[in-house]
């Protein structure tokens, strides 16, 4: 019989909530165990979405660290075989970039000319819902058309910062943008523009806790700037270990981002850390999602055998 501590460790390793009494934890494992975040959906003939009969042999996971002035994304490729066999996941970074959403109207921030292009003027943007709508739809269309993801993982935005009772205006803007991007991607799926894919919302606190616990880092180092520096150093470690992540050195988009982590050597300068913080978050989110799925597959075998 597993203890509460063990059940919570199982839940955390799969990226599921860890709160609740023992019976709740067991019920949560049983309900989430057979649901893959990477399951691909497509539009159905009667409207809405349905699970694709043929799931892709290769996953293209686009991890999005959301912001208006500071947005970062990382596109990872991994075969289904690596997730369903005993092999260790070894995703390849296909694209990795940080930019301002206010620059997306010309299509250059995503490295290729998008199939769908909108001419948007941001000179006097007021960040109202009306102003953010074309930004969200333009970004959604570009991400799908250029990178052809099978999964888009979007960082869930918080409503308050550091436990403050006040909700800041900039936070509301990003929350509005988050909802719009989810809506735009859903519409692209339902209309068949995005042939097949899916989206998921990732809790950043849950992802951070997963990485820091996995590397046995103390609780004192988990807040604010200390946590950011730790995650940046974790990414440096991932990039140095070719068995964890790989990338093509001829891919200028990726090597430019990699160089920000490798050229600084020992301690990073504060301004450099500001530039790569979002890049670190989106890579860890994408790789973490893959690790969660791998752990779910392992648990599916072990939990299933234990119940027989």
QUIHUJO-V685422 format. One record per backbone hydrogen bond with DSSP energy under -1.0 kcal/mol. NH is the residue of the N-H (numbers start at 1). CO is the residue of the C=O. E is the energy in kcal/mol with one decimal. If there is no record, write none. Layout:
{{NH,CO,E} {NH,CO,E}}
This chain:
{{7,3,-2.4} {8,4,-2.6} {9,5,-1.6} {10,6,-2.0} {11,7,-2.4} {12,8,-2.6} {13,9,-2.1} {15,12,-1.1} {16,11,-2.8} {25,21,-2.2} {26,22,-2.3} {27,23,-2.2} {28,24,-2.2} {29,25,-2.1} {30,26,-2.3} {31,27,-2.0} {32,28,-2.2} {33,29,-2.0} {35,32,-1.8} {39,36,-1.2} {41,197,-2.3} {42,50,-2.5} {44,48,-1.9} {47,44,-1.3} {50,42,-2.6} {52,40,-2.4} {59,78,-3.3} {61,76,-2.7} {62,151,-3.1} {63,74,-3.2} {64,153,-3.3} {65,72,-3.3} {71,99,-3.0} {72,65,-2.1} {73,97,-2.5} {74,63,-2.1} {75,95,-2.8} {76,61,-3.0} {77,92,-2.4} {78,59,-2.3} {80,57,-2.9} {84,80,-1.3} {85,81,-1.2} {92,77,-2.5} {93,246,-3.1} {94,75,-3.2} {95,75,-1.2} {97,73,-2.4} {99,71,-3.1} {101,68,-3.1} {103,100,-2.0} {104,101,-1.5} {107,104,-1.1} {111,108,-1.6} {125,122,-1.0} {132,128,-2.5} {133,129,-1.8} {136,132,-2.6} {137,133,-2.4} {138,134,-2.0} {139,135,-2.4} {140,136,-2.5} {141,137,-2.3} {142,138,-2.3} {143,139,-2.7} {144,140,-2.0} {145,141,-2.7} {146,142,-2.7} {147,143,-1.7} {148,144,-1.3} {150,60,-2.4} {151,60,-1.8} {152,198,-2.2} {153,62,-2.5} {154,200,-2.7} {155,64,-2.3} {156,202,-3.5} {164,161,-1.9} {172,168,-1.8} {173,169,-1.8} {174,170,-2.0} {175,171,-2.4} {176,172,-2.3} {177,173,-2.3} {178,174,-2.5} {179,175,-2.0} {180,176,-2.1} {181,177,-2.4} {182,178,-2.2} {183,179,-2.2} {184,180,-2.9} {185,181,-2.5} {186,182,-2.1} {187,183,-2.3} {188,184,-2.1} {189,185,-1.8} {190,186,-2.7} {191,187,-2.3} {192,189,-1.2} {193,188,-1.2} {194,188,-2.3} {197,41,-2.3} {200,152,-1.8} {202,154,-2.6} {207,203,-2.0} {208,204,-2.7} {209,205,-2.4} {210,206,-1.8} {211,207,-2.0} {212,208,-2.6} {213,209,-2.4} {214,210,-1.9} {215,211,-1.3} {216,213,-1.6} {217,212,-2.6} {221,218,-1.1} {222,219,-1.7} {226,223,-1.1} {228,224,-1.6} {229,225,-2.4} {230,226,-2.1} {231,227,-2.3} {232,228,-2.1} {233,229,-2.2} {234,230,-2.0} {235,231,-2.0} {236,232,-1.9} {237,233,-1.9} {238,234,-2.2} {239,235,-2.5} {240,236,-1.5} {241,237,-1.0} {244,241,-2.0} {245,241,-1.5} {246,91,-2.2} {251,248,-2.1} {252,250,-1.1} {255,251,-2.7} {256,252,-2.0} {258,254,-2.7} {259,255,-2.3} {261,258,-1.4} {262,258,-1.7} {263,259,-2.5} {273,269,-2.4} {274,270,-1.9} {275,271,-1.2} {276,272,-1.8} {277,273,-1.4} {280,276,-2.6} {281,277,-2.0} {282,278,-2.2} {283,279,-1.8} {284,280,-2.5} {285,281,-2.3} {286,282,-1.9} {287,283,-2.8} {288,284,-2.6} {289,285,-2.0} {290,286,-1.6} {291,287,-2.3} {292,288,-2.7} {293,289,-2.0} {294,290,-2.4} {295,291,-2.6} {296,292,-2.1} {297,293,-2.1} {298,294,-2.2} {299,295,-2.6} {300,296,-2.4} {301,297,-1.4} {302,298,-2.3} {303,299,-3.6} {304,300,-1.3} {305,301,-2.1} {306,302,-2.1} {307,303,-1.4}}
